């Protein structure tokens, strides 16, 4: 179970440094999130998946991103408070990152290279794009923004 994924450094939403090694052996759903997006209500569905499957080994990792029409304008404290108050989010949130362009976070460079989008495109097209990762750290699939979290429950169960 050695995957480059687990060595990628990240910063939690509270500012503490981390890497993904603490999630080794878990099924991961990695999502670029935003607070002012038409898909923001997906936070509720993500939290429901997390509550249902976390005891079986699912981790949902939220990475706020402000690259799509400025739909994540807040700072980390505002984002954290918004998620907790409006959606009761308990899954791990990380510091705001870029998912596209020159400053793409290394995690998203890895995810996009392992699971290209439609017609091989690398760019993340919008907020709430989801990447499903198996227990060995292999990126299984990129999942569209339009796909509701509940609609991937079967895929998650199969990996658990």
Order of alpha helices (4+ residues) and beta strands (2+ residues): beta-beta-beta-alpha-beta-alpha-beta-alpha-beta-beta-alpha
